[in-house]
Amino acid sequence: MTAAPAATPERLLLVDDHPVVRTGCRRLLASAGPYEIMEADNGSRALELCEGEPPDAVVLDLGLPDMGGLELLDRLRRAVPDIRVLVFSMHDDPVFAARALEAGARGYVTKNDAPEELVAAVETVLAGGIYLSRDMAREVAVMNFAPNRSSLQGLTARELRVLAELGQGSAIADIADRLGVSYKTVSNTCTAIKTKLGARSVRDLIRIAVEHRVTP
């Protein structure tokens, strides 16, 4: 009897600028299934790989050096409308998960979740489902989006740009590189924004940016 041909492994693309994170994800996923795994350390490379031969799913970090993760998500979906993207982020605020799903992501897992969550999320997304951990799903369900943009009118153009970059998931160092200024300059800008908006932390600024859908 002739043996049936082996199934073609599903193709995954890991997008994260930290080699250690990519290595850990690769090992974890390789042990969970017969996946063909590609890697990209920035948004431009991810777009290049997806436009060539799109993977079956993308595991996407939001904090990338060359563009915001939500911006990349939008560009990926415009390039490959049916692409399945799972966001894998350091941000555990449910506002990020809600915004990512709204932008077309098929799931959201944080880097603080158990490794099994990432495996389950990838399997769910590949099967055509949507994945959120139970706790995150509960938090997203009770969120109330009622943004009032009037509080942003007192911000300068530079402050709005920094706020928008924070809302895209970018780190202060990456924002500084993109704007061609020092880390201290962006940090001081964040302080000024916090004063104007009555925010206590950068985390608060991120939430404001995402809830108000501030764009660069």
ROTORPA-527963 format. One line per field, with one value per residue (C-alpha): residue in one letter; z, x, y. Coordinates in nm, 4 decimals. Last residue first. Layout:
res <- (A_...)
zz <- (Z_...)
xx <- (X_...)
yy <- (Y_...)
//
This chain:
res <- (P_T_V_R_H_E_V_A_I_R_I_L_D_R_V_S_R_A_G_L_K_T_K_I_A_T_C_T_N_S_V_T_K_Y_S_V_G_L_R_D_A_I_D_A_I_A_S_G_Q_G_L_E_A_L_V_R_L_E_R_A_T_L_G_Q_L_S_S_R_N_P_A_F_N_M_V_A_V_E_R_A_M_D_R_S_L_Y_I_G_G_A_L_V_T_E_V_A_A_V_L_E_E_P_A_D_N_K_T_V_Y_G_R_A_G_A_E_L_A_R_A_A_F_V_P_D_D_H_M_S_F_V_L_V_R_I_D_P_V_A_R_R_L_R_D_L_L_E_L_G_G_M_D_P_L_G_L_D_L_V_V_A_D_P_P_E_G_E_C_L_E_L_A_R_S_G_N_D_A_E_M_I_E_Y_P_G_A_S_A_L_L_R_R_C_G_T_R_V_V_P_H_D_D_V_L_L_L_R_E_P_T_A_A_P_A_A_T_M)
zz <- (1.3476_1.4513_1.7821_1.8142_2.1242_2.3201_2.1867_2.2618_2.6037_2.6983_2.5901_2.7848_3.0991_3.0542_3.0214_3.3732_3.5858_3.3249_3.3812_3.0082_2.9988_3.2655_3.1067_2.7689_2.9153_3.0793_2.7529_2.5771_2.8399_2.7678_2.3952_2.4461_2.6897_2.4338_2.1920_1.8618_1.5058_1.5099_1.4239_1.6626_1.9478_1.8884_1.9026_2.2356_2.3778_2.2919_2.0163_2.0735_1.8144_2.0941_2.1987_1.8415_1.8477_2.1740_2.0287_1.7168_1.9235_2.1359_1.8268_1.6768_2.0044_2.2499_2.3742_2.1543_2.3091_2.5907_2.3332_2.1941_2.4347_2.4047_2.5132_2.4744_2.7664_2.8412_2.9972_2.7159_2.6804_3.0456_3.0200_2.7029_2.8688_3.1650_2.9479_2.7154_2.3762_2.0511_1.7311_1.5124_1.1617_1.2520_1.2158_1.4666_1.7173_1.6826_1.7230_2.0298_2.1929_2.1456_2.2779_2.5794_2.6570_2.7103_3.0082_2.9631_3.0529_2.6891_2.6157_2.3753_2.1306_1.8559_1.5018_1.4400_1.2142_1.3360_1.5797_1.7196_1.7722_1.9289_2.1742_2.2666_2.3175_2.5373_2.7393_2.8915_2.8970_2.6667_2.6203_2.2968_2.0862_1.8282_1.6211_1.2544_0.9988_0.6448_0.4461_0.3050_0.2088_0.1260_0.2953_0.5904_0.6233_0.6069_0.8859_1.1069_1.0358_1.1569_1.4664_1.5313_1.5015_1.2494_1.2129_1.5524_1.6344_1.9556_1.8570_1.8349_1.5638_1.5251_1.1599_1.0240_0.7132_0.5653_0.2542_-0.0301_-0.1521_-0.0089_0.3361_0.3354_0.2198_0.4644_0.7518_0.6380_0.6438_0.9841_1.1667_1.3055_1.0703_1.1176_0.9271_1.0790_0.8922_1.1460_1.2318_1.5701_1.9373_1.9762_1.6849_1.8464_2.1712_2.0029_1.7574_2.0311_2.2444_1.9503_1.8479_2.2030_2.2310_1.8920_1.9997_1.7073_1.6822_1.3830_1.3797_1.0494_1.0490_0.7652_0.8025_0.7306_0.4074_0.4922_0.4270_0.1193_0.1906_0.2004_-0.0946_0.0000)
xx <- (0.0552_-0.2929_-0.4769_-0.7518_-0.8928_-0.8999_-0.5565_-0.3883_-0.5534_-0.4506_-0.0926_-0.0841_-0.2025_0.0752_0.3180_0.2156_0.0052_-0.2158_-0.3750_-0.3906_-0.1705_0.0723_0.0967_0.1658_0.4492_0.6021_0.5777_0.7587_1.0320_1.0723_1.0833_1.3592_1.5440_1.5525_1.7205_1.5795_1.5661_1.1892_1.2131_1.5022_1.3263_1.0085_1.2122_1.3677_1.0250_0.8824_0.6224_0.2875_0.0906_-0.0631_0.2826_0.3443_0.0198_0.1170_0.4570_0.2921_0.0343_0.3125_0.5053_0.1952_0.1308_-0.1328_-0.4108_-0.6760_-0.6264_-0.8795_-1.1491_-1.1195_-1.3673_-1.3536_-1.6450_-1.5160_-1.6521_-1.4663_-1.6658_-1.6141_-1.2444_-1.1867_-1.3730_-1.1892_-0.8579_-0.9347_-1.0488_-0.7498_-0.8375_-0.8463_-1.0475_-1.1099_-1.0072_-0.8258_-0.4915_-0.6134_-0.7113_-0.3833_-0.1826_-0.3840_-0.3483_0.0301_0.0512_-0.1650_0.0450_0.3444_0.1646_0.0689_0.3092_0.4105_0.0507_-0.1804_-0.4245_-0.6258_-0.7570_-0.6260_-0.8454_-0.8033_-1.0933_-0.9198_-0.6030_-0.7974_-0.9709_-0.6462_-0.4734_-0.7571_-0.7294_-0.3996_-0.1521_0.1008_0.4096_0.2560_0.1797_-0.0809_-0.2142_-0.2622_-0.4511_-0.4190_-0.7431_-0.6819_-0.3150_-0.1577_-0.4316_-0.4306_-0.0536_-0.0663_-0.3257_-0.1302_0.1851_0.0149_-0.1037_0.2531_0.3979_0.6773_1.0552_1.1712_0.8805_0.6767_0.3443_0.4706_0.3074_0.2552_0.1528_-0.0572_-0.0837_0.2167_0.1855_0.4251_0.5943_0.3753_0.3975_0.7773_0.8240_0.5660_0.7436_1.0782_0.9384_0.7805_1.0957_1.2778_1.1240_1.1175_0.9918_0.8554_0.7417_0.5188_0.4926_0.3288_0.3739_0.7498_0.8184_0.5859_0.7821_1.1213_1.0256_0.8669_1.1811_1.4058_1.1839_1.1848_1.5634_1.6108_1.4137_1.2744_0.9576_0.7595_0.7212_0.5805_0.4085_0.3688_0.1513_0.3394_0.2390_0.0713_0.2783_0.1805_-0.0295_0.1738_0.1346_0.0000)
yy <- (5.9911_5.8685_5.9211_5.6629_5.8340_5.5059_5.4077_5.7392_5.7707_5.4158_5.4787_5.8043_5.6249_5.3673_5.6581_5.7544_5.9879_6.1526_6.4915_6.5591_6.8687_6.7438_6.3993_6.5578_6.7673_6.4603_6.2690_6.5542_6.5360_6.1637_6.2373_6.4926_6.2654_5.9827_6.2205_6.3429_6.2092_6.1599_5.7916_5.7308_5.9107_5.7106_5.3879_5.4888_5.5830_5.2405_5.2053_5.0346_5.2304_5.4369_5.5494_5.6658_5.8642_6.0347_6.1257_6.2712_6.4602_6.6098_6.7179_6.8832_7.0656_6.9459_7.1754_7.0163_6.6737_6.7176_6.7943_6.4425_6.2907_5.9150_5.6964_5.3416_5.1422_4.8231_4.5404_4.2894_4.3711_4.2862_3.9546_3.8576_3.9411_3.7169_3.4255_3.4547_3.5932_3.3965_3.4307_3.1284_3.0248_2.7032_2.8810_3.1415_2.8740_2.6823_3.0033_3.1033_2.7619_2.7697_3.1258_3.0427_2.7342_2.9619_3.1184_3.4825_3.7644_3.8117_3.9026_3.7228_3.8830_3.7176_3.7380_4.0905_4.3050_4.6616_4.6208_4.3143_4.5195_4.8067_4.5752_4.4013_4.7355_4.8634_4.5430_4.6649_4.3762_4.5415_4.3198_4.1954_3.8911_3.9982_3.7097_3.7972_3.5908_3.7277_3.7482_4.0975_4.0402_4.3784_4.5813_4.3437_4.3663_4.7460_4.7643_4.5261_4.7263_5.0436_4.8589_4.7428_5.0911_5.1352_5.1018_4.9730_4.7399_4.7323_4.5740_4.2150_4.0073_3.6336_3.6018_3.3153_3.0961_3.2738_3.4922_3.4068_3.7241_4.0009_3.8451_3.8255_4.1839_4.3146_4.1394_4.2794_4.6321_4.5804_4.4801_4.1756_3.9204_3.5438_3.2391_2.9192_2.6083_2.4395_2.0705_2.1254_2.2011_2.1531_2.3863_2.6406_2.6559_2.6512_2.9267_3.1366_3.1193_3.2029_3.4956_3.6320_3.6016_3.7671_4.0780_4.2787_4.0712_3.9441_3.5654_3.4358_3.0982_2.8484_2.5403_2.2194_2.0426_1.7149_1.4037_1.2060_0.8958_0.5757_0.3431_0.0000)
//
